[in-house]
Amino acid sequence: MQARYNLFCNQGGGTHDDTIFYRLEHSWLLVVNASNAEKMWKLLNEHLPAAGVELENLHGRRALIAMQGPRSVEMLQPHVDVDLAALRYYFCAEGHVIGIPATIARTGYTGEDGFELFVEGEDAPPIWNELLRAHWDEGLEACGLGARDVLRLEAGMPLYGHELNETITPIQAGLKWAVKLEKPEFVGKEALHEQLQLDAYSRIAGLVMEGRTPAREGYPVWYQGRTVGTVRSGSIAPSVENKNIATALVAAEAAAIGTRLEVEIRGKFHAATVVAMPFYKRAK
């Protein structure tokens, strides 16, 4: 059973949400960003085909536990009845975790190998506690969205509300690979096609700052004496020699790799260079 990254666009090509579809044995599981759950539920019902499709809203009833990192197979395998080594990236299986029914997917949003466990809400605490208890001495730790955000930024993965939103299209976010213009019809197709044809759109670029001053969301970006965009995400990157990295939505002429830019931080200008993304790529 396979999973696929997907985007829902509005008529102007902007992004309602980026999601993952999981094809299960008897149904499909759509995982949206939690902050967009209400919006996406309304949108799906508005576009519900007349025949053969039934929707069930599991938001608030189901839970997701992600175990991520190069030792995730080793640590998770003793607790599941699925052959994790045989489960390919972006595939999933129905199974059990410590005897509890779960959908086990080799997915995640950290740029590392790992798994996501979809379980009933009441089953999440015992699974969480048992995994930590069993592997704490081996280095397994609980982490929050702050840590996840650093990892996904290092891996060049867009985050909704930052590199994607209702006015930033997948094309601008560097997700052209996920846009299938050969499909006969989908919402936003005409706008995205026109954007690609004109090739004049502002786009997400990766920046490495010079010095120790970090770039933060909303800081203006300058090129040749004029503002050309704003920072969308920024952080110190432990996996990139502790450099300060950022993404910025900038004009096309300022987005080429190697371009020298300046980020305005509290009235002072700090040098930055456009680099290729991802900033970090894990070894296979």
N, C-alpha and C positions, 0 to 999 in steps of 0.2 A: 504494500500500500504506500502510495507516494504523497509527498507534500509539494506545494508550489507557492512561491512568493507571488503576490498579486497586488494590483493597485486599482482603486476605485476613483474615477475622475469625474469632475463636473463638466458642464458643457463648454466651459472656457479652457479645459485642459488641466485646471488646478486639481489638487489631490484631496479627495474626501478622507482617504485613509490608505495606509499600506498594511497589508494583511497576509496571512498564510492560510491557504486551503489545505486541509488534510482529507485525502480520500480514504475512508474507512470501509470495512467490509459491507455494511448495510446502510451507510449514510455518509454525509460530508460534514466535516467540522471546519468552521470558519473562525479563525482567531483574529480579532481586531484589537487595536490599541484600547486599553481600558478607558481612557479619557474620551474616546469616540464611541463608546458602546451605545449610548442612547441615540446618537446621530445615525450610526450605521444601522441600527435596528429599524429606525424609521425609514431610512433610505431603501433598505432591502424590501420592506413591505410595500413601499411605493412602486417598486419595479418588479414585484412578484409576478411571474408568469401565471397565466390563467389556469393552467392544468398541470397536475403532477408534482407540484413543489409544496412542501410543508416546512415551515420554519418553527424552531423552538429556541427560545431565548434562555441560555444557560448562564448569563452574566449574574454573578452573585451567588450562584449555586455550585459552580465548579471551580477548581483551583488548579494552578499551574506551578510546579516545582521544577526549576532548571538546575541541573548539575553540569557544570561546564569546566573544561580544562583537559590537558593532555592525559590525565590519569582517570578520566571519567568512566571509560569502559572497565578498567580494573576495579574501581571502587563500586560501581553500580551493579556489575554482573552478579555478585553473590546474592543480591536481593531480588532479582527478577527471573522470570521463566522464559525470557526471550534471549536468543543468541545475539548479543549486542554487536559483536565483531562482524557478524554477517549482515547487520542492518546498515545499509548505505546512507550516506549523507542525504538529507531531505527525503527519507523514507520513514515509515512508522509501522507499528504493529500493535495489536491488541494483546495484552498480557496481564501480569500481576506484579506488583511491587510489595514485598513482604506479605504476600498472600492477598493483597487488596487489588481489585480490578483497576486497570489503568490503561490509557493509551500512551504508548512509549514512542517518542519521536526523536530521531537524530537531527535535531534542529536546535537553534539558539540564536541569540543576537549579541554575541561577544567576539566573534571572529576566531573562536577556538572550537575544537571538537567538543561535543557534549550532547546532552539529552534533555528533553522536556517531558515531564510526566503530567498528564492530564487526569485528574481524579476528582471524585466528589469532594465538596468542600469540607465535610466532616472527617474525611480520610486523610486530609493533608497534614494535620499536626502529627499524628503517629508516624507517618512516613518520614517527614522532615526530621523529627526527633531521633528516629532510629538510624537514619543515614548519618546524621551528625555524631551520634553516640558511637557508631561502629567505626567511624573513620576520622574522628577528630585528631587522634594521635598521629595519623598519617598525613595531616595537613589540610583536611577538608574543613572549610570555614563557611559561615553564613555571610552573605554580602548583600548590599542593597542596590538601589537604582543608581546611586552615585558611582559605585565601582563599575556597574554595568555600562554606564554612560561613557566612562573613560575607555573601556575596552572597545565598545562599538565605534567610538570616534577614531581610535587608533586603527581599527579595521576598515575605516572609510564607509561605515554603514549609516545611512540617513536615519534621523529620528524625527517622527512626526511632531510638528510644532516648531521645528528648527530648520532642517534641510528640506522639509516638505510641509505644505499647508494648502489651504484652499486657493491660494494665488500662485504657489510655486508648483510647476508641473514636474512630472517624472523626468521629462527631457532635461529640464533645467537642473534637476538633482543628480544627473549623471546616470539615470536608470533607463536609458534608451533600450538596453538589452531586455528589459521587462515589458516593453511596449510592443505589441504585436499589430503593427499597422496593416498586415496582410489579412487580418480578420475582417469579415464583411461589414461588421457594425459593432460599435460600442460607444458609450457616452464619452464625448470629448475627442473622438477620433479626428474630426475635421480640424479642430484647433491645434492638436498635436502635429498633424501632418503639415499644416501651414507654418507652425513654429520651426519645424525641421527644415522646411524648404527655404525659409528666409534666413535662418542661421544667424539672426541678429539678437537673440535673446540673452539676457543675463543668465549666468550659470554658477553652480557651486564649484569653488576652487579650494584646494587644500593649501594651507599656509604653514610655514615654519617661521616662528618669530626669532629675531636675533636678540640675544640678551635674556634676562630672567623675568621680564614683565609679561604677564599672561594676557592674551586677548580674551575678551568676554563677549557674550551675545549682545548685539546692538551697537557695538563700537563701529564708528565710521571707518571705511577703507578708502585710501587715497591713491591716485595714480596720476603722475605728471601734473600735480598741482590742483587736482579736482577730485571730488568724491565720486567713487564708482560703485559703491555698494556698502554692505554692512556684514559684520561677523555674525554667523549663525550658531556656532558652537566653538568652545575653546577649553583647553585643559593642558596641564602638564602631562606628558606621555612617558610613563615609566618604561614602556617597551621600546621607546624611540630615544634612548639616551637621556631621558628626563628633559627633553626639549619641550618648549611651549608650542603646541600645534593648534590649528583652528581650521574651521571651514568658513567661507564667506561667499555670499551671493554677490557677484561682481559683473560688471559689463564685459561683453565678449572680448574686447580688446585688452582687458586686464587679466585674462584668465589663462594665458599661455604659460606652460611650464617654464620656469626660469625668470618670469617677470618679477621685477622688484616693485613692491608696494609699500605703503606705510599705513599703520593702524593708529588712529587717534585715540589716545587713552588719557582722559582727564586733561585735555588741552595740549598734550605733548605727542609727538609723532615718533613711532617706533617701527623700525625696518622689519620687513617680512619678505619672504620669497615664495612664489607659487611652486608647489611640488606636485608630483604625481601621487594619486591615491590608489590603494590604501597606504597609509603611513607605515603600517606594519602588516605583514602577512605571515601566518604561521607556517612552520615547516610541515610538509605532508608526511 
